[in-house]
Amino acid sequence: MDAIILTLAQSMPILKVAKMLDERDTKIWRVIIYYVKKSRAKEDFSRVSIVGIDETSFKKGHKYVTIVADIENSKVLYVCEGKDASTLTKFNEDLTNHGGEPTMIRSISCDMSPSFINGIKNEFPDSKIIFDKFHVMKMMNEAVDEVRKQEQLTVKELKNSKYLWLKNENNLSKEQSERFLSLKNQNLKTVRAYNIKSSLQEFWNSQNRKEATQYLKKWYFWATHSRLTPITEAANTVKKHWEGIMNYFDSKITNGILEGINSIVQLQKRNARGFKNIYYFINMIYLKLGKLKFELPT
């Protein structure tokens, strides 16, 4: 029965499993939690050297968990409640308990959260911090949208055009593309902001750190002289996190795996219509994304 429960739970919402087996969901969870704990106890993290860190929401109201993944093996290593610096302390302890060595962690990819940065510096001082390009570009998109929101107060054509400036041009529908080109050909602040953002997107295609450094210096000058306050503020954030952004070109590590994991987690949460408690939520993540080896009775 345990093998059936675990097999079904890896591909179905728990309530559906309970209904199919005519069992209470609490029994299903007891089985899952038992085997997840047992399997994690035997995990070996001694070869882990490159990880990514991201937070994902448990429910509305600022309830989060932090997920740490082995980027090389696309595997969730550790999950805990919260998104502050203490999550790195907890991961350090869990890593050590599973045969890992903090000094072996060479690179950590994350967003520009001060909590994560401080946690990494305190717990993994030998590792390089790599600021994920997804989060850098997300910040730039938010800056472009802020310029648009300010400008639409006087330029009515910009209303309801938010996603035209955030989407890849190739992903726009015919109607959206026509509207976008019409706006893009006008002398608008939003167009200037968009061009600066697009230029930063091209930055990630630099061939090496030296080339990237020269490119980003020119981009930074352009952005800070744009006379667009949101863009200038975003550029100053880039400047503040310069080293971590440049570290990308030494390893080409991104948090793409974490973004994929986050998407799966949120999909599971929606399919389950939420979880009763955060403990169930964490165990669900391990079950579906931890690549655990379950020793099941035969």
N, C-alpha and C positions, 0 to 999 in steps of 0.2 A: 504493500500500500504506500509506503514512504517513497519508493521509486516512482510510482505513478503520480503522487502529489508533486514531487519536485519536477518531473518531466512536464506536467501540465502547467505548473506555476511559472515555468520559464517562458511560456508562450501565451499565457492567458491571464486575465485579471483574477485575483484571488477569490472574489465573490463568485465568479463563474465556475471556478474550480470547485468551490464548496458546494454550489448548487448541483453541479454535475455528479459529485460523489456523495451527495446527500449528507454532508457533514457541516458542522459549524465552522465559520471562517477562522475562529480562534484556534481550532485544532490544526487547520492548514498552516496557520502562522507558527504554531508551536513546532511543527515538523520543519518548516523552512528555517526558523531561527536556530534550531538544534543543529542542523546540518551545515548551515552557513558558519556558525561558530566553530564547529568541529573541523571544517575544511580550512577555515582561515588560520586556525591554530597550527596547521601544518605547512602554511605558506613559507616560501624561502625568498627573501628579498635581498640576498647577498650580492646579486649581480645588477641590482637596480642602480642606474647612474644618471638617467635623464627623466625628469618628471614634469608634469604640468599641473597647475593648480587653478581651480575655478570654483565659484559658488553657484548654487542653483536654489531656487525657492521651493520651500516645502508647502507653504500656503501664504495667502495674502496676510499683510500685517508684519512684514519684515521678519519672517521666519525662514532661515536659510540653513543649508548644509554646505560644507566645503568638501569638494571631491579632489583627491590626488590620484593621478593616473601615471602609469608607466608608459611613456610616449613610444618607446621602441617596440613594446608589445601590445599596445592598444588595450590596456588592462587597468581597471580600477583597482588601486592598491588600498586606499583608505578613505573612509567617509566619516565625518563627525558633524555635530551640530555647531552652528555659528559660522562667522566669517571674519573673526578678528585674529590678532597675532597668535593667540593661544592655540589656534588650530595647527600651527606649524610645530608648536611644542608637542602637541598630542601626536602628530604624524612622526616626529622624531622618535618618540617613545615606541610607537607601533613599529616603525622601521627597525629599530634596534631589537625589539622583541621577536622579530622575524628574521634575524640573522643579517640585517642590513647594517651598513656603516655610514653614518652621516657624512663623513669626509669623502665617501665615494660618490656622492651626488655632485656631479660636475656642473649640470645646468638645470635651472628651474624656470619654466615658462609660466608667466602669469599676467594679470592685468596690472594697472598702475595704482592699485589699492595700497595706501600707506600701511595698512595693517599687514598685508601679505609681505610687503617690502621689509618692514621692521622684523616680522617673524622670520623671514629667510635670513636676514643679516645676523639675527641672534642665534638661530638654531643651525643654520647651514652656511657659516661664514666663508667656507672654501668654494662654494658654488657660484657660478655666474648667473645673474638674473637676466632673463630675456623677456622684454615686454612684447607681448603678443601683438602682431600687426592687426589682427581683427579688432582688438580693443582700441588701438591707436586710430584706426580708420573710423570706428564707431564714434570716437570723440570728435573727429573732423566732420562727420556727417551731422552730428548734433550742432556743431558750430555753424555749418551751412544752413541748417534749418532755422537756427536762431536769427541769422541774417535775413532769411526769407520772411520770417514772422514779423520782424521789424519793418521790412520794406513793404510788405503787403498792406500796411496801414495807409500807404499812399499810392501803391500800385495794385489795383484791385485784380488785375489779371493773374497775380501770384496766388490768390486764394485757392485752396484745395489742390495745390501743385506739389505738396510735400514730397511725395514718392517719386516724382519725376526727377528730382535732384539726388535722390538716394539710391535709386535702382541703377543697375548697369544699363547703358543705352541699348544694348543688344536685347535686353529683356523687356523693353517697352512694347506695348501693342502699337498697331499702326496709328490709331487715334492719339495715343499718348505721345508717340514719337513726333507726330505733326505738331502737337501743342508744345512739346519740349523745344523743338527747333525754332518755333515762332518766338518763344520766350528767350531762347539762347541768343538769338540775333539782335536782341535789344540791349541797350546800354544800361544794364541793371547791376546793382551791388551783388545780388544773388548769383548772377552769372560769374562775376569775378571770384566770389567765394567758391563756387563750384569748380572753376578752373584751377584754383589753388589746391582744392581737395584732390582733384584728378591728378595734379602733378605729384602730390604726395603718394598717391596710389602707384604711380610709375616708379617712385623711389625704390620700392621693394624689388624691382627687377634689376637693380644694380648688381654687377658681377662679383664685386668683392668689397671689403670694408673701406679701402682707400677711395674707390669710386663712389661708394655710398656716402662717405663723409663729405666729399666735395659737392655732391648733389644736394645733400641735406643743408649744407651751409648756404647755398644759393636759394634753396626753397625757403629757409628760415628768414633770410633777408627780405624776400618777396612778401612772405606772409606777414611779417612784422611791420612792413611799410604799406600794407594794403589799406590802412585807415578803416578797417572793419574790425570793430572791437572783439566780437566772438572769435574771429579768425586769429587775431593777435594773441588772445588769451590761450587758444589751443596751441599756437606755435610756441608760446612760452612754456606750456606744459611739456611739449616735445623737448625743448631745450633742457628742462629740469630733469628729464628722464633719458637724456641723450645716450649715455653709456649703455644702458639696458636695451635701447632700440638698436644701437650699433652692434651689440652682441649677437643679434640675429644673423649677421653676415659671417660669423665664425662657425655657426652650426646649422643655420637654416631651420631651426626648430620653431614650430608654431603650436598654438593651442587648438589647432584644427580638430585633433582627436577629442579634446575636452568639449569643443562645441558640438561635435557629433554625439558624444555621451550625454551632454546636457539636453539635446533635442530628444533623444530616446527616453531619458528620465521624465521629461515633461509630458511626452506622449503617454508613457505608462501612467503617469499621475492623472491625466485627463481620462484615460480609458477606465481607470479604477474609480473615477469620480472622487479622487482624494484618498488619503490614508488616515486611519483613526489616530495614529500618533507618529511622531518622528522616528521612533524606533523601528516601526514597520517599514517606513519609507527608506531608511538606511539599509535594512536587510533586503528590501526589494532591489536596491541598486547593486548590492553585492551579488545577489542571486543572478541577475540578468547581465551584469557587466563585469563581474569580478573574475570571470574565467576560472571559477573554482572547480576543483576535482572532488566530486562527492564519492565517498565510499559507501555504497548502498548495499543493504542486505539482499541476497538473491534467493 
